[in-house]
Every structure is written in C-alpha cells, then in structure tokens.
Amino acid sequence: MTRSTGMDHIDLDYAKKKGIIIQNISNYGDISVAEYTFALLFEIAKKITLANLEVRIDKIFLQGGYMK
C-alpha cells in the first residue's frame, strides 16, 4: 500500500506478472490536503503553536504580536 499521487512509481508490468492488484482512488484526500495547507498557513501567519505553548505555561501573550 502506498499513499501517494499517481502510479508512475509502480512497476505495473511486474505487479501484473505477480498477480498483484493495483487500484487507484481518484480524488482521495483532496479536501484534507487543502485543510492541512490552510492550517499550516495559519500556523505560520499567527504563530499558533507558540501562542498555545505560552498559554499552557501561564505566560499568556507576554511577548504579544501573535495575532497581528
């Protein structure tokens, strides 16, 4: 099993000779990839991980500038 895009990295002739079934699920994960991309953009823009850490150690926004 491989989670990847496309099948050009799979030797289809070899798989066929060995009786290995190769299947493709088109559009699998499109939405989750887009959501993850936006989550990373928010992380970079708003420093969410750093702000979360400081809240957890009672240093709530002492540095400021997280949500600018």
N, C-alpha and C positions, 0 to 999 in steps of 0.2 A: 504494500500500500504506500502510496506517495501523495502528499498534499502539495500539489504544485500546479502551475499553469501550463497547459499544453501537454502533448505527449511526445514531442520531438526528442526527448531524452531517453525514451524507452525503445529498446530493440524489439519492434513489433514482429519481425520475422522469427526471431528467437522464441519469443513468447508463443507464437502460433505453433512452432515446431514442438514445443514442450507442453502444449495444451493449456497454456496459461491464458485465462480470460482477462482482457484489458477493457475497462469501461471508463467512460468519461461522464462526469456530471456537469453539464454546462451551467454556467451562472452560479455555481456553488460558492457561497461565501462573499458574493459581491457586496451585499449590504454590510456585513460585519467588517469587511476590509475598509469600506468607506467610513463606518463609525469609528474604527480604530484610528484611521488617518486624522479625522477631526479631533479625536481625543488627544492625540499627540500634538496637534496644532495648539489646542487649548493649554496643554501642559507647558509647551514652550512659551506661549504668549503670556500666560498668567502664573507660571511657576507654582502650579497646584501642589506638586509633591513637596516642595519646600515649605509652602504655607501650611499644608497638612501636618508636616513634621513639627513645625513650630507651635501649632495649636496643641498637639499632643504632649509637648513638653512644657506647656504653660508659658510659652514665650510669644504669645499671640500677637502677631503683627508688629513686633517691636522694630523690626527693620523697615516695615512698610513697603510700599511700591509693588505689591503683588498684583493688584488688580488694575493697574494703570493701563 
